[in-house]
């Protein structure tokens, strides 16, 4: 059983919602990626999404695009990201790690080589933005064979047919993009999210996490009330960019802990059970 499934099963048993923070590997300092991952875990992250820097991150807004550019300029590669995960695993064998990125670096490495290297590093899931479900059945099978969950995006514009396609190949969890646009946008509509989740759950059997536009404890709690987990990315990247280096790890842990407190306040207390 995967770490991701174990984590979500434990959350469900406690009537809690998942917290999935995202950070770009190598930004702002490649030497501190593992330190920052531990800070996320210490703050209460249930799953860590680790962004693999790419030169053309089409789904990401300016904040994460710029973080990718900074990381690439400092020599961060898919192989160095895998090395970071392996170092993280030396002292944390519990917190699931999901690599989020794009197909090109994986294709260059080779999907078989990537599956083996990701398994060896201790990766638990992969979310490859430009691998649509109907075109990556073989890739998804390779990931599952390696014990890695293939995770997919669903958008507000996704049809029932597309959601069903995703449901057939996805494992771990589904990432529902809460709005039309790119990461970091601010026009979050919780009512719209709530109206879409039941349709998604009619086609998928894994938890549904919601991301894009979640920036603080208030919006995180509102979204968590109608989903299984929340994903926070751009705000965390901004925090690391704007905080003095000596304070960065502590600030990261404290920010995540604040979100964790807001989510846990719902445990057993009226949150919608959508499983």
C-alpha positions in Angstrom: 0.0 0.0 0.0 1.4 3.4 -1.0 2.3 6.2 1.5 -0.3 8.4 -0.2 -3.1 5.9 0.3 -2.0 5.3 3.9 -2.0 9.0 4.5 -5.4 9.7 3.1 -6.8 6.6 4.9 -5.5 7.9 8.2 -6.9 11.4 7.5 -10.3 9.9 6.7 -10.3 7.9 9.9 -9.8 11.1 11.9 -12.2 13.1 9.7 -9.4 15.4 8.8 -8.5 17.0 5.4 -5.2 16.8 3.7 -2.7 19.6 3.4 -0.5 19.4 0.3 2.1 22.3 0.0 4.1 22.8 -3.2 7.6 24.1 -3.5 9.9 24.3 -6.5 13.0 22.2 -6.0 16.1 24.3 -5.9 14.5 27.6 -5.3 15.7 29.9 -3.8 18.7 27.8 -2.9 19.4 24.3 -4.2 21.4 23.4 -1.1 18.4 24.0 1.1 15.6 22.0 -0.8 15.7 19.1 1.7 15.8 21.5 4.7 12.7 23.2 3.3 10.9 19.9 2.7 11.5 18.9 6.3 10.1 22.3 7.4 6.9 21.6 5.4 6.6 18.2 7.1 7.2 19.7 10.5 4.5 22.3 9.9 2.0 19.6 9.2 2.1 18.7 5.5 0.4 15.5 4.7 1.9 15.2 1.2 4.7 17.4 -0.3 4.5 18.3 -4.0 8.0 19.0 -5.3 8.1 21.0 -8.5 10.7 19.8 -11.1 11.9 23.0 -12.8 11.2 23.3 -16.5 11.8 26.0 -19.0 8.2 26.2 -20.3 5.9 25.5 -17.3 2.6 26.2 -19.2 0.2 25.6 -16.3 2.1 27.8 -13.9 1.6 31.5 -13.4 4.5 34.1 -13.1 5.4 33.2 -9.5 6.2 29.6 -10.2 7.5 30.3 -13.7 10.1 32.6 -12.2 11.0 30.1 -9.5 11.6 27.5 -12.2 13.8 29.9 -14.1 15.9 30.7 -10.9 16.3 27.0 -10.2 17.3 26.1 -13.7 19.9 29.0 -13.7 21.4 27.3 -10.6 21.8 24.0 -12.3 18.8 22.1 -10.9 17.8 19.0 -13.0 15.4 16.1 -12.7 18.3 14.0 -11.5 19.3 16.5 -8.8 15.6 16.6 -7.7 15.6 12.8 -7.3 18.8 13.1 -5.3 17.0 15.6 -3.0 14.1 13.2 -2.5 16.6 10.4 -1.6 18.3 12.6 1.0 14.9 13.6 2.4 14.1 9.9 2.8 17.2 9.4 4.9 15.3 11.0 7.8 11.7 11.0 6.8 10.2 7.7 5.6 6.6 8.7 6.3 5.7 11.9 4.4 4.6 11.2 0.8 6.5 13.1 -1.9 4.9 13.8 -5.3 7.0 15.2 -8.2 5.1 17.7 -10.2 6.4 18.7 -13.6 6.4 18.3 -17.3 7.0 15.4 -19.8 10.2 16.6 -21.5 12.7 15.9 -18.7 11.2 12.4 -18.2 11.2 11.7 -21.9 14.8 12.7 -22.1 15.8 10.4 -19.2 13.6 7.6 -20.6 10.4 6.5 -18.8 11.9 3.1 -17.7 15.0 4.8 -16.3 12.8 7.5 -14.6 10.6 4.8 -13.0 13.6 3.0 -11.6 15.3 6.2 -10.4 12.1 7.6 -8.8 11.4 4.3 -7.0 15.0 4.2 -5.7 14.7 7.8 -4.5 11.5 7.2 -2.6 9.1 9.1 -4.8 5.5 8.3 -4.1 3.6 10.0 -6.9 4.1 11.9 -10.1 1.9 14.6 -11.6 3.0 15.3 -15.1 1.0 18.3 -16.4 1.3 17.5 -20.1 0.6 13.8 -19.9 -3.1 13.5 -20.6 -4.7 10.3 -19.4 -5.6 9.0 -22.8 -2.0 9.3 -24.0 -0.1 7.8 -21.1 -1.6 4.5 -20.2 1.8 2.9 -20.6 3.5 5.5 -18.5 0.8 5.2 -15.8 1.3 1.4 -15.8 5.1 1.8 -15.4 4.6 4.1 -12.5 2.1 1.8 -10.8 4.5 -1.2 -11.4 7.2 0.8 -9.6 4.8 1.5 -6.7 4.4 5.2 -7.7 1.0 6.8 -8.0 0.2 8.6 -11.3 -1.8 11.7 -10.4 -3.8 13.8 -12.9 -5.3 17.2 -13.2 -9.0 17.8 -13.7 -10.1 21.3 -14.8 -13.5 23.1 -14.4 -13.9 22.6 -18.1 -13.3 18.8 -18.0 -16.1 16.8 -19.4 -17.6 13.7 -17.8 -15.8 11.6 -20.4 -12.5 13.2 -19.5 -13.1 12.7 -15.8 -13.9 9.1 -16.4 -10.7 8.7 -18.5 -8.7 10.1 -15.5 -10.6 7.8 -13.1 -9.4 4.7 -15.0 -5.7 5.5 -14.7 -5.2 7.7 -11.7 -4.2 6.6 -8.2 -3.1 8.4 -5.1 -5.4 11.4 -5.5 -6.9 13.7 -8.1 -5.8 17.4 -8.4 -8.8 19.5 -9.2 -7.8 22.9 -10.7 -10.2 25.2 -8.9 -10.3 27.9 -11.7 -9.7 28.6 -15.3 -6.2 30.0 -15.7 -2.8 29.4 -14.2 -1.3 29.0 -10.7 -1.4 32.0 -8.5 -4.7 33.4 -9.7 -6.9 35.0 -7.1 -10.6 34.6 -8.2 -11.4 31.6 -6.1 -15.1 30.5 -6.1 -15.8 28.0 -3.4 -19.4 27.5 -4.4 -18.3 26.5 -7.9 -15.8 24.1 -6.5 -18.5 22.5 -4.3 -20.8 22.1 -7.3 -18.1 20.2 -9.3 -16.8 17.8 -6.7 -19.8 15.4 -6.6 -19.5 14.9 -10.4 -15.8 14.2 -10.1 -16.4 11.7 -7.3 -19.0 9.9 -9.4 -16.2 8.8 -11.7 -13.1 8.5 -9.5 -12.4 6.4 -6.4 -9.4 8.3 -5.0 -9.4 11.5 -2.9 -9.8 14.9 -4.6 -7.4 17.7 -3.7 -8.1 21.2 -4.8 -5.4 23.8 -5.8 -4.9 27.1 -7.7 -5.9 30.3 -5.9 -5.5 29.0 -2.2 -3.4 31.5 -0.4 -4.3 31.6 3.3 -5.9 29.7 6.2 -9.3 31.2 5.5 -9.5 30.1 1.8 -7.8 26.8 2.7 -10.5 26.0 5.3 -13.3 26.9 3.0 -12.0 24.7 0.2 -11.3 21.8 2.6 -14.9 21.9 3.7 -15.9 20.7 0.2 -12.9 18.5 -0.8 -10.5 16.0 0.6 -7.3 18.1 0.5 -6.0 21.5 -0.4 -2.9 22.3 -2.4 -1.0 25.5 -1.8 1.8 26.5 -4.2 2.4 30.1 -5.3 2.0 31.5 -1.8 4.7 29.2 -0.5 7.0 30.1 -3.4 6.5 33.8 -2.7 7.2 33.3 1.0 10.5 31.7 0.3 11.4 34.4 -2.3 10.5 37.2 0.1 11.8 36.0 3.4 15.4 36.6 4.5 17.4 33.4 4.1 18.1 32.9 7.8 14.4 33.0 8.6 13.1 31.0 5.6 12.7 27.5 7.1 11.0 28.8 10.3 8.7 31.0 8.3 7.8 28.1 6.0 7.0 25.8 9.0 4.9 28.5 10.7 2.9 29.3 7.6 2.1 25.6 7.0 1.3 25.1 10.7 -1.3 28.0 10.4 -3.0 26.3 7.5 -2.9 22.9 9.4 -4.5 24.5 12.4 -7.3 25.9 10.3 -8.0 22.5 8.6 -7.9 20.6 11.8 -10.4 22.9 13.4 -12.9 21.2 11.0 -12.1 17.7 12.2 -15.3 16.0 13.3 -17.1 19.3 13.3 -19.4 19.6 10.4 -17.1 19.2 7.5 -18.7 17.5 4.5 -17.8 13.9 4.2 -17.3 13.5 0.4 -15.6 10.1 0.4 
